[in-house]
Amino acid sequence: MNHVEILGVPFIHSTRNEFIDILHRRIKQQNKTFVVTANPEIVMMANENKVFMEYLQTADFITPDGIGIVKAAGWLNKPLPERVPGFDTMKDLLSLANENQYRVYFLGAKQEVLEQCIHNVSNDFPKMEIAGYHNGFFDLDNPQIAEEIRELKPDLIFVALGAPRQEQWIYQNIAKFDKGIFMGVGGSFDGIAGVVPRAPEIWQKLNIEWLYRLIQQPTRWKRMLAIPRFVFKVLLQKTNKR
Ligand code: UDP
């Protein structure tokens, strides 16, 4: 598979649909898979935190989550076909799980958010099997939760602990499992539960979903300071390559 490297992070070169097809094949083959969806904040985090970069390097696939990554690829003359956002990928995987009665485990978010999320997904995807769920507030070094999940033999494990915790948990535990697609999904359970509304389609089409999120959750602005630093570093990479 083709990759586009941005500041040391290798992104898959595929469309959303192609990526879902790849994952579907891997579910059927019971091929253990670690998926990271990365936006500019994640790329900067990896550049500033060696241990986090090591977690990312063990992922099977890193997808461009956010217009910033797609733009950066273009600046570096290594264009990526489109965004492959975590939230959409999760929704597509839930549909697949529904069609094929796959077993799904949900790990993360606050207890009440998680319960609302489970309620909503069981309404929307009634044929999917919910293997189990656990909230995201536990000690990462406690091996018991992974042990319990392993015994449930889920096909898909969505981990919504936020970065870098979710990638750390997957990195630390994936070796114990026999199968499963493991994917860090950030605040997606909050999105499904309706706690944080997703941007209306027009905002998404205009590629300003990030602005909508900033307005909804103004506390995010500090994290968003990573974006200008990201742009600067990518442009520097471009100049150095000339
Ligand atoms: N979260 C969690 N455990 C923690 C910290 C956060 O389960 O120790 C959950 C939080 O409730 C939310 C999700 O992780 O559902 C994503 O959090 P955040 O918005 O900070 O991450 P991002 O969307 O930026 O990855």
Boltz pocket constraint, residues with backbone or C-beta under 6 A from the ligand:
constraints:
  - pocket:
      binder: B
      contacts: [[A, 108], [A, 109], [A, 110], [A, 135], [A, 136], [A, 137], [A, 138], [A, 160], [A, 161], [A, 162], [A, 163], [A, 165], [A, 185], [A, 186], [A, 187], [A, 188], [A, 189], [A, 190]]
      max_distance: 6.0
